[in-house]
Amino acid sequence: MPRKYSVVCEDPLAADIEELAREYGISEQEVLHQLVEAGLEVCD
């Protein structure tokens, strides 16, 4: 079952997320999803 999480970040990080979303033509939510997945893979 999917769960929702909330992320709070400073303006520079938010700008980076927005830039990635524009660059790859995906939503900011998808950028965050992919970043979390990639981070978790690194932890394994």
Secondary structure, 3 states (H helix, E strand, C coil): CCCCCCCCCCHHHHHHHHHHHHHHCCCHHHHHHHHHHHHHHHHC
